[in-house]
Amino acid sequence: MPYPDYAQKNIDEFLRTISPTEEAYCNDSFSYLSVRVDDNFVLVQGTLYMSAQPPKIPEGRFETSRIRAGHFRFDNRACNARDIIESLGQGELSTPHGNFKFPANPSSALGANFYPFHEIGLQTQRRLAMLSILGAESGTFLHANQPHLDWEARAADMPFEGLQEVLIEFQPGVLTGINRVDIAALDLVAIDAASIIEGETATLQVRAPSVAIANNTAIGFRVLDQGRVVRRGKLISSSLQWSSKDGLQIGTAQMSVPRAGVIHAYALLNDTVYHHYYFGDPTSFQNPRRAAYEAFDPRLHILNDIFAKAQSPKPDSKEFEAAVPWIFWMLGFAPAHVGGSRRMSDAADFLASTPNGHIAVAECTTGLLKDDSKLQRLHDRTEAVRRNLESASTRHIRVLPVMITAKTVDEIKPDLEQAEKLGVYVLARDAVERLLLSTHFPQNADRLYEQAEQTVASALAKYETHASSFG
């Protein structure tokens, strides 16, 4: 069936976006979840990961009488995105793991939404262009049967606790109530985490997947001293020293910088930025709050140890909850750890206010977002704060619910839909690590707060778009 005009317009825009670098995506892989409906498996959620590097998600397959899920790699070739878009338009997708039906909505049409800068990418400072192909509603056969499907997964030869764990294992994306296939064009170049400043010498490194891409790669940079930009520039490919490491091309350059300076680096391919990254000298800082904090925790050894243990099989959630406000303080917020006392067990973990008085109501977790109804409790506690502010004639103060987790963005993908629909701003481990890097120099807490509000508003608008697309 042909895509309707609005959907085809979004598809065309996505294809134009990836066209200049389409041939570089030669390590594509596909993750999926499907459920049996009558005699066919219906594709409920899938993601094509367009990548120039081998996928990090393990290959595998899980199947019961009513569930089929898995992750597989395509042969090293490009244009998988175009093939999948065309096949879905015909209502069926043929894969090495079998054939899947992809029925249209009640009006016999498929939808398509294009996100040139998806929120997941923005949280990790990466360009993530995503096209979502939307089919029929899945609630009628999925949600009503989920308890049965969960118990069926537990009875398999290789048991899973339920669909939630299947989603975490194969990472096909977030269930939204509508059958959906996401096509995600991942970043092709990135600033390497080995970039560092030592004294007055900065070493910048950029990663590229192949020699061909390396030849068109550049590093943009801003040098900051005391929070002020003192130098800007771009290093083109020919000015970098290139070497091979773990199958990647690493471009390296060095430059002089002010002592205790910070570099904001940008990885470019064909004059398009795919990733940006802050780094500095770990032995010296320009942020007085971080310098003060390090008087008691040199080089953040204690903080980093708490975060590492928060990702262990037996995390200390209370230590994690106590440590996160330290980061908010270094970022310029005024945090209050109100949930630290047993007598405040019904309170949020902490409140954090900006210099302009706007308030973040924050909950911390070492697990998934939906565990123990954390998201709903955070929503309710935020509403309680709003009501008190209104009764105190301070309704001009804005309030934002924030959930901080020790899990990565990939690990919490199945939970993001509920968080977004509740208007909760989520900081996964990746984002927290990025914020920690930014504490090398003073931060504008009100600006960070506004950016978080914009992310929440964008997510809510996405679901409004989905609803309008399906009448």
Residue pairs with C-beta under 8 A, 6 or more apart in sequence:
1 89
1 90
1 91
1 104
1 108
1 109
1 110
2 8
2 89
3 11
3 89
3 109
3 110
3 112
4 109
4 110
4 111
6 111
6 112
6 469
7 109
7 110
7 111
7 112
8 112
10 112
10 113
10 114
10 131
11 85
11 112
11 114
11 131
13 114
13 116
14 81
14 114
14 129
14 131
14 183
14 185
15 81
15 82
17 116
17 129
17 185
18 25
18 50
18 81
18 129
18 185
20 270
20 272
21 188
21 213
21 269
21 270
22 78
22 79
22 81
23 78
24 52
24 78
24 188
24 209
24 210
24 212
24 213
25 50
25 51
25 52
25 78
25 80
25 81
25 185
26 52
26 76
26 77
26 78
27 51
27 52
27 53
27 54
27 55
27 73
27 76
27 209
28 48
28 49
28 50
28 51
28 73
28 74
28 78
28 80
28 81
29 48
29 49
29 51
29 55
29 57
29 59
29 71
29 72
29 73
29 74
30 46
30 47
30 48
30 49
30 71
30 72
30 74
30 80
30 84
30 95
31 46
31 47
31 49
31 57
31 70
31 71
31 170
31 171
31 172
31 173
32 43
32 45
32 46
32 47
32 68
32 69
32 70
32 71
32 95
32 97
32 100
32 170
32 172
33 43
33 44
33 45
33 46
33 67
33 68
33 69
33 163
33 166
33 167
33 170
33 172
33 175
34 41
34 42
34 43
34 44
34 67
34 68
34 69
34 100
35 41
35 42
35 44
35 66
35 67
35 68
35 138
35 141
35 142
35 145
35 149
36 42
36 65
36 66
36 67
36 68
37 101
37 141
40 99
40 100
40 101
41 68
41 98
41 99
41 100
41 101
42 100
42 101
42 102
42 103
42 138
42 141
42 179
43 93
43 100
43 101
43 102
43 135
43 179
43 181
44 138
44 142
44 175
44 179
45 167
45 172
45 173
45 174
45 175
45 179
45 180
45 181
46 93
46 100
46 172
46 173
46 180
46 181
46 182
47 171
47 172
47 173
47 181
47 182
47 183
47 184
48 80
48 81
48 84
48 181
48 182
48 183
48 184
49 55
49 57
49 184
49 186
50 80
50 81
50 183
50 184
50 185
50 186
51 186
52 186
52 188
52 209
52 210
52 213
53 209
53 247
53 248
54 73
54 247
55 71
55 73
57 71
57 170
57 171
58 71
58 169
59 70
59 71
59 72
59 73
60 70
60 71
60 169
60 170
61 68
61 69
61 70
61 72
61 97
62 68
62 69
62 70
62 153
62 156
62 158
62 160
62 166
62 169
62 170
63 69
63 70
63 156
64 152
64 153
64 155
64 156
65 152
66 145
66 148
66 149
66 152
67 149
67 152
67 153
67 163
67 166
68 97
68 98
69 166
69 169
69 170
69 172
70 97
70 170
71 170
71 171
71 172
72 95
72 96
72 97
74 80
81 131
81 183
81 185
84 93
84 181
84 183
85 131
85 133
85 183
87 93
87 94
88 102
88 110
88 133
88 135
88 181
89 110
91 101
91 102
91 103
91 104
92 99
92 100
92 101
92 102
93 99
93 100
93 102
93 181
102 110
102 133
102 135
102 179
102 181
103 135
103 136
103 179
104 110
104 135
104 136
105 111
105 134
105 135
105 136
105 137
105 178
105 470
106 136
107 471
110 133
110 134
110 135
111 133
111 134
111 135
111 466
111 469
111 470
112 131
112 132
112 133
112 134
113 131
113 132
113 134
113 462
113 465
113 466
113 469
114 129
114 130
114 131
114 132
115 128
115 129
115 130
115 131
115 132
115 462
116 129
117 127
117 128
117 129
118 128
118 129
118 130
118 184
119 455
119 458
119 459
120 128
120 409
120 413
120 416
121 127
121 128
121 187
122 128
122 455
123 409
123 426
123 427
123 428
123 430
123 431
123 434
123 455
124 409
124 430
124 431
124 434
125 275
125 276
125 277
125 434
126 186
126 187
126 190
126 274
126 275
127 187
127 272
127 273
127 274
127 275
128 184
128 185
128 186
128 187
129 184
129 185
130 182
130 183
130 184
130 185
131 182
131 183
132 180
132 181
132 182
132 183
133 180
133 181
133 182
133 183
134 178
134 179
134 180
134 466
134 469
134 470
135 178
135 179
135 180
135 181
136 178
136 179
137 177
137 178
137 179
137 470
138 175
138 177
138 178
138 179
139 177
142 149
142 175
143 177
146 162
146 163
149 162
149 163
150 161
150 162
150 163
150 164
151 162
153 159
153 160
153 161
153 162
153 163
153 165
153 166
154 160
154 161
154 162
160 166
160 169
164 368
164 414
167 173
167 174
167 175
167 413
167 414
168 411
168 413
168 414
171 410
171 413
173 180
173 182
173 413
174 413
174 414
174 415
174 416
174 417
175 414
175 417
176 417
176 463
176 466
178 466
178 470
187 267
187 274
187 275
188 208
188 209
188 213
188 269
188 274
189 206
189 207
189 208
189 209
189 213
189 217
189 267
189 268
189 269
189 274
189 275
190 206
190 207
190 267
190 274
190 275
190 277
191 204
191 205
191 206
191 207
191 219
191 265
191 266
191 267
191 275
191 276
191 277
191 279
192 205
192 206
192 207
192 250
193 277
194 203
194 205
195 202
195 203
195 204
195 205
195 263
195 265
195 277
195 279
196 202
196 203
196 279
196 281
196 282
197 203
197 257
197 261
197 262
197 263
197 279
197 280
197 281
198 281
199 259
199 281
200 256
200 257
200 258
200 259
200 261
201 254
201 255
201 256
201 257
202 223
202 254
202 255
202 256
202 257
202 261
202 263
203 252
203 253
203 254
204 219
204 221
204 235
204 252
204 253
204 254
204 255
204 263
204 265
205 250
205 251
205 252
206 217
206 218
206 219
206 240
206 250
206 251
206 265
206 267
207 248
207 249
207 250
207 251
207 267
208 214
208 217
208 248
208 249
208 250
208 251
208 269
209 247
209 248
209 249
210 249
211 249
213 249
213 269
214 237
214 242
214 249
214 251
215 237
216 237
216 269
216 270
217 237
217 240
217 251
217 267
217 268
217 269
218 234
218 235
218 236
218 237
218 268
218 269
218 271
219 234
219 235
219 240
219 251
219 253
219 265
219 266
219 267
219 268
220 232
220 233
220 234
220 235
220 265
220 266
220 268
220 273
221 231
221 232
221 233
221 234
221 235
221 255
221 263
221 264
221 265
221 266
222 229
222 231
222 232
222 263
222 264
223 229
223 230
223 231
223 232
223 255
223 257
223 258
223 261
223 262
223 263
224 230
224 261
224 262
224 263
224 264
224 286
224 441
225 257
225 258
225 260
225 261
225 262
225 286
226 286
226 441
227 286
227 441
227 442
230 258
230 261
231 257
234 268
235 253
237 251
239 253
240 251
240 252
240 253
241 251
241 252
241 253
242 249
242 250
242 251
242 252
243 249
243 250
243 252
244 250
257 263
259 281
259 284
260 280
260 281
260 284
260 285
260 286
261 280
261 281
261 286
262 278
262 279
262 280
262 286
262 440
262 441
263 278
263 279
263 280
264 276
264 277
264 278
265 276
265 277
265 278
265 279
266 273
266 275
266 276
267 273
267 274
267 275
267 276
267 277
268 274
277 437
278 434
278 437
278 438
278 440
279 437
279 440
280 440
280 441
282 299
283 299
285 291
285 294
285 439
285 440
285 441
286 440
286 441
286 442
287 330
287 439
287 440
287 441
287 442
287 443
288 442
289 329
289 330
289 332
289 439
289 442
290 330
290 439
290 440
293 326
293 329
293 330
294 300
297 303
300 436
303 323
303 326
303 327
303 436
306 316
306 319
306 320
306 323
307 320
307 323
307 406
307 429
307 432
309 315
309 316
309 319
310 316
310 317
310 319
310 320
310 366
310 406
311 366
311 406
311 407
311 429
315 366
315 367
315 406
316 366
317 364
317 365
317 366
320 364
320 366
320 406
321 337
321 339
321 340
321 349
321 350
321 364
322 337
322 340
324 349
324 350
324 362
324 364
324 404
324 432
325 335
325 336
325 337
325 350
325 352
325 362
327 432
327 435
327 436
327 439
328 335
328 350
328 352
328 360
328 362
329 335
330 439
330 443
331 435
331 438
331 439
331 443
331 445
331 448
332 354
332 355
332 442
332 443
332 444
332 445
332 448
333 352
333 353
333 354
333 360
333 445
334 352
334 353
334 354
335 350
335 351
335 352
336 350
336 351
336 352
337 349
337 350
338 344
338 347
338 348
338 349
338 350
338 351
339 345
339 347
339 348
339 349
339 350
340 349
340 350
347 381
348 361
348 362
348 363
348 378
348 381
348 382
348 385
349 362
349 363
349 364
350 362
350 364
351 359
351 360
351 361
351 362
351 385
352 359
352 360
352 362
352 402
353 359
353 360
354 445
354 446
354 449
355 445
355 446
356 446
357 397
358 397
358 398
358 399
358 400
358 446
358 449
359 385
359 389
359 397
359 398
359 399
359 400
360 399
360 400
360 401
360 402
360 425
360 449
360 452
361 378
361 381
361 382
361 385
361 399
361 400
361 401
361 402
362 401
362 402
362 403
362 404
363 374
363 377
363 378
363 381
363 401
363 402
363 403
363 404
364 403
364 404
364 405
365 371
365 374
365 403
365 404
365 405
365 406
366 405
366 406
366 407
367 405
367 406
367 407
368 405
368 407
368 411
368 412
368 414
368 415
369 375
369 403
369 405
369 412
369 415
369 416
369 418
369 419
369 426
370 415
370 418
374 403
375 403
375 415
375 418
375 419
375 422
375 424
376 422
378 401
378 403
378 422
378 424
379 401
379 422
379 423
379 424
381 401
382 399
382 400
382 401
385 399
386 399
389 395
389 397
389 399
398 449
398 453
400 425
400 449
400 452
400 453
400 456
401 422
401 423
401 424
401 425
402 424
402 425
402 426
402 427
402 452
403 419
403 424
403 425
403 426
403 427
404 427
404 432
405 412
405 426
405 427
405 428
405 429
406 429
407 428
407 429
408 428
408 429
408 430
409 428
409 429
409 430
409 431
411 428
412 426
412 428
416 426
419 426
420 456
420 459
420 460
420 462
420 463
421 460
421 463
423 456
423 460
424 456
425 452
425 453
425 455
425 456
427 435
